[in-house]
Amino acid sequence: MAVYLIKRLAASVLTALLASIVVFLMMRSVPGDVVGQMLGQTSDPVATQALREFFGLDQPAWRQYLGWLSRVVSGDLGTSWTRGQPVGGLIGSALLVTLQLAVATLVLATAIGVPLGVIAAMNEGKLVDRIVQSFTLFGLAAPVFWVGLMLLVGISTATGWSPPLLYVSPTQSLSENLSIMALPIVSLAVLQAAAYSQFVRQSVVSAFTDDYVRTAVAKGMTRNVVFFRHVLRNVAIPLVTFMGLILVQILGGAVIIESLFSLPGLGRLMLSAIETRDYPVLQGALLIVVVLAMAVNLGVDMLYRVIDPRVQVG
């Protein structure tokens, strides 16, 4: 296990390094820079050159990258070019919002989607199964911004209530925080629950066709007993993998829902950095997303052994 962890950590470092190079090159390939954003297209050439020197944009790309990488290795993500604040602080506060959104969405989607998938599989071909599959098709087809907008408009029209526009952290006021986060969480959870139910249904239906399950049924066991004794553990392993993928997807793709509900999360921070060409913020944020994705994948691999000790990692 220790050797496996060392290999995974080494591979993670290499992956993060390659990701940082790709992000760095992609940002430099986008037309325009922060100087043009600040001064406009008709700016004074002297002022433009001075700002380019101040931000280090006059240096070769490789020197800019190595300078940024050396600071990151020492724990310094730099300073925002447009906000004048430490990048680490900006990412930290935004990450807390996105993590709350992601974890709450994952919990709610799991609580809804997994039971629905099991119920549909245990009643394959029946009316309940068709109802669950209809919900699944709706959830997989509906765009997240449409679901969020419909919830926002529908609830506002029916009750006259709308979520506050100013974000409040749970440490300041838990009730206000929940009133702000409720609709974004539900909007994402509805779609993820649909994916969960489809995945669980297919996994359970497939498991019931395995020889060992058919043998247990032939010996007189009911489908419910077979499910809890034999099917559940085998379904749990791919389900954990699916949960990890969903969590990474939410962490990296929450920008739409954060923008719709004015949440100061990581996705919205990255979108703002792209618009203003704030390279340090975007590079730092994407690096954190990559590190979190690798941490989630490693955690999923470790959970395999907890669920089924027969599984060998490596």
C-alpha positions in Angstrom: 0.0 0.0 0.0 2.8 2.4 0.9 4.6 1.8 -2.4 1.3 2.3 -4.3 0.7 5.6 -2.5 4.2 6.9 -3.3 3.7 6.0 -7.0 0.3 7.7 -7.0 1.7 10.9 -5.4 4.6 11.0 -7.8 2.2 10.6 -10.7 0.0 13.3 -9.2 3.0 15.7 -9.1 3.8 15.1 -12.7 0.1 15.5 -13.7 -0.1 18.8 -11.8 3.0 20.0 -13.5 1.8 19.1 -17.0 -1.6 20.7 -16.2 0.1 23.9 -15.1 2.0 24.1 -18.4 -1.1 23.5 -20.5 -3.0 26.2 -18.5 -0.1 28.6 -18.8 0.2 28.2 -22.6 -3.6 28.4 -23.1 -3.8 31.7 -21.2 -1.0 33.2 -23.3 -2.6 32.1 -26.5 -5.8 34.1 -25.8 -5.8 37.5 -27.6 -5.2 40.5 -25.3 -3.8 40.7 -21.8 -4.4 42.4 -18.5 -2.6 45.6 -19.7 -5.1 46.0 -22.6 -8.0 45.4 -20.2 -6.7 48.1 -17.9 -5.7 50.8 -20.4 -7.8 50.0 -23.5 -6.8 49.9 -27.1 -5.8 53.6 -27.4 -3.5 53.7 -24.4 -0.1 55.5 -24.3 2.7 53.2 -25.5 4.9 54.3 -22.6 2.3 53.4 -20.0 1.6 50.2 -21.8 5.3 49.2 -21.8 5.6 50.2 -18.1 2.7 48.0 -17.1 4.0 45.1 -19.1 7.3 45.3 -17.3 5.5 45.6 -14.0 3.5 42.4 -14.6 6.5 40.7 -16.2 4.8 40.3 -19.5 7.8 41.6 -21.3 9.8 38.5 -20.4 9.8 35.3 -22.5 7.0 32.8 -21.7 9.4 30.2 -20.3 10.9 32.7 -17.9 7.4 33.8 -16.8 6.4 30.2 -16.2 9.5 29.2 -14.2 9.1 32.3 -12.1 5.5 31.5 -11.3 6.3 27.8 -10.7 9.1 28.7 -8.3 6.7 30.8 -6.3 4.1 28.1 -6.2 6.6 25.5 -5.0 7.4 27.9 -2.1 3.7 28.2 -1.3 3.1 31.6 -2.9 0.4 31.6 -5.6 1.1 35.3 -6.3 -1.0 38.4 -6.2 -4.1 39.2 -8.3 -3.3 41.6 -11.0 -6.7 43.2 -11.0 -7.7 43.0 -7.3 -4.3 43.5 -5.7 -5.0 40.7 -3.2 -3.1 37.5 -2.5 -4.3 34.7 -4.8 -4.3 32.2 -2.0 -6.8 34.2 0.0 -9.1 34.7 -3.0 -9.1 31.0 -3.9 -9.5 29.9 -0.2 -12.7 32.0 0.3 -14.1 31.0 -3.1 -13.2 27.3 -2.6 -15.2 27.1 0.7 -18.3 28.2 -1.2 -17.8 25.7 -4.0 -17.0 22.9 -1.6 -20.2 23.5 0.4 -22.1 23.5 -2.9 -20.4 20.3 -4.2 -20.6 18.3 -1.0 -24.2 19.2 -0.3 -25.2 18.5 -3.9 -23.4 15.1 -3.7 -25.2 14.1 -0.5 -28.6 15.2 -1.7 -28.2 13.6 -5.2 -27.0 10.3 -3.6 -29.9 10.3 -1.1 -32.4 10.8 -4.0 -30.8 9.0 -6.9 -29.5 5.7 -5.3 -32.9 4.7 -3.8 -34.7 5.6 -7.1 -32.2 3.5 -9.1 -32.6 0.5 -6.7 -36.5 0.8 -6.8 -36.5 1.0 -10.6 -34.2 -2.1 -10.9 -36.2 -4.1 -8.4 -39.3 -3.3 -10.4 -37.8 -3.7 -13.8 -40.4 -3.2 -16.6 -43.2 -2.1 -14.2 -44.9 1.3 -13.9 -42.5 2.4 -11.1 -39.5 1.7 -13.4 -41.0 3.7 -16.2 -41.7 6.7 -13.9 -38.1 6.6 -12.6 -36.8 6.4 -16.2 -38.9 9.3 -17.2 -37.4 11.4 -14.4 -33.9 10.2 -15.5 -34.5 11.3 -19.1 -35.7 14.7 -17.9 -32.7 15.1 -15.6 -30.1 14.1 -18.2 -31.6 16.3 -20.9 -32.4 19.5 -18.9 -29.6 22.1 -18.8 -28.5 23.1 -15.3 -29.1 26.8 -15.9 -32.7 26.1 -17.1 -33.5 24.0 -14.0 -32.1 26.7 -11.7 -33.9 29.4 -13.6 -37.2 27.5 -13.5 -36.9 26.8 -9.8 -36.0 30.5 -9.1 -38.9 31.8 -11.2 -41.4 29.2 -10.1 -40.8 29.6 -6.3 -40.6 33.4 -6.6 -43.9 33.5 -8.5 -45.7 31.0 -6.2 -44.5 32.3 -2.8 -43.1 35.7 -3.5 -39.8 34.7 -1.9 -36.4 34.8 -3.7 -33.0 34.0 -2.3 -30.8 36.9 -1.1 -28.3 38.2 -3.6 -25.5 38.8 -1.0 -23.7 35.6 0.1 -23.5 34.9 3.8 -21.1 32.2 5.1 -22.5 29.5 7.4 -20.3 30.8 10.3 -22.1 34.2 10.1 -25.6 32.9 9.9 -26.5 29.3 9.1 -30.2 30.1 8.3 -29.3 32.8 5.8 -26.6 30.7 4.3 -29.1 27.8 3.8 -31.6 30.2 2.2 -29.0 31.3 -0.3 -27.6 27.8 -1.0 -30.8 25.8 -1.1 -31.9 26.5 -4.7 -28.4 26.1 -6.2 -27.9 22.8 -4.4 -31.4 21.5 -5.5 -30.7 22.6 -9.1 -27.5 20.6 -9.3 -28.8 17.7 -7.2 -31.8 17.1 -9.5 -29.6 16.6 -12.5 -27.0 14.5 -10.6 -29.8 12.4 -9.0 -31.0 11.5 -12.5 -27.5 10.3 -13.5 -27.3 8.4 -10.2 -30.6 6.6 -10.7 -29.7 5.6 -14.2 -26.3 4.3 -13.2 -27.6 2.4 -10.2 -30.5 0.9 -12.1 -28.2 -0.4 -14.9 -25.7 -1.8 -12.4 -28.3 -3.6 -10.3 -30.1 -5.0 -13.4 -26.8 -6.2 -14.7 -25.8 -7.8 -11.4 -29.0 -9.8 -11.3 -28.0 -11.5 -14.5 -24.7 -12.8 -13.0 -24.5 -16.5 -12.5 -23.9 -16.4 -8.7 -27.1 -14.2 -8.3 -29.2 -16.5 -10.5 -28.0 -19.4 -8.5 -29.0 -17.7 -5.3 -32.4 -17.0 -6.7 -32.8 -20.6 -7.9 -32.1 -21.8 -4.4 -35.2 -19.9 -3.2 -33.8 -16.6 -2.0 -36.1 -13.6 -2.7 -34.8 -10.7 -4.8 -34.6 -8.4 -1.8 -32.5 -10.9 0.2 -30.2 -11.5 -2.8 -29.8 -7.7 -3.3 -28.7 -7.0 0.2 -26.5 -10.1 0.6 -24.8 -10.3 -2.8 -25.6 -7.4 -5.2 -25.2 -4.4 -2.9 -21.4 -4.8 -2.3 -20.6 -5.4 -6.0 -22.7 -2.4 -7.0 -21.0 -0.2 -4.3 -17.6 -0.2 -5.9 -18.6 1.3 -9.3 -21.0 3.6 -7.4 -18.0 5.0 -5.4 -16.2 5.6 -8.7 -19.3 7.4 -10.1 -19.5 9.5 -6.9 -15.9 10.6 -7.3 -16.5 11.6 -11.0 -19.6 13.5 -10.0 -17.8 15.4 -7.2 -14.9 16.4 -9.6 -17.5 17.4 -12.2 -19.2 19.7 -9.7 -16.0 21.2 -8.4 -14.8 22.0 -11.9 -18.0 23.0 -13.6 -20.1 25.0 -11.0 -19.5 28.2 -12.8 -23.0 28.3 -14.4 -25.0 27.8 -11.3 -22.7 30.1 -9.3 -23.2 32.9 -11.8 -26.9 32.4 -11.9 -27.3 32.6 -8.1 -24.4 35.1 -7.6 -22.4 32.8 -5.5 -18.7 33.8 -5.0 -17.4 30.4 -5.7 -14.4 29.0 -7.5 -16.1 28.8 -10.8 -17.2 32.4 -10.8 -13.7 33.5 -9.7 -12.2 31.7 -12.7 -14.7 33.2 -15.1 -13.9 36.6 -13.8 -10.1 35.9 -14.1 -10.6 34.8 -17.7 -12.6 38.0 -18.6 -9.9 40.3 -17.0 -6.9 38.2 -18.1 -5.9 37.8 -14.4 -3.3 35.1 -15.1 -2.2 34.4 -11.4 -5.8 33.9 -10.2 -6.8 31.6 -13.1 -3.5 29.5 -12.9 -3.8 29.1 -9.2 -7.5 28.2 -9.3 -7.1 25.6 -12.0 -4.1 24.2 -10.2 -6.2 23.8 -7.1 -9.0 22.1 -9.1 -6.5 19.6 -10.6 -5.1 18.8 -7.1 -8.6 18.3 -5.7 -9.5 16.0 -8.6 -6.4 13.9 -8.0 -7.2 13.8 -4.3 -10.7 12.6 -4.9 -9.5 9.9 -7.3 -6.9 8.7 -4.8 -9.6 8.7 -2.0 -11.9 6.6 -4.3 -9.1 4.0 -4.8 -8.6 3.8 -1.1 -12.3 3.3 -0.5 -12.2 0.2 -2.7 -10.3 -1.7 -0.1 -12.7 -0.6 2.6 -15.7 -1.8 0.7 -14.2 -5.0 -0.5 -10.8 -6.1 1.0 -10.4 -8.5 -1.9 -9.7 -5.6 -4.2 -6.0 -5.1 -4.8 -4.9 -1.5 -5.5 -1.8 -0.9 -7.6 
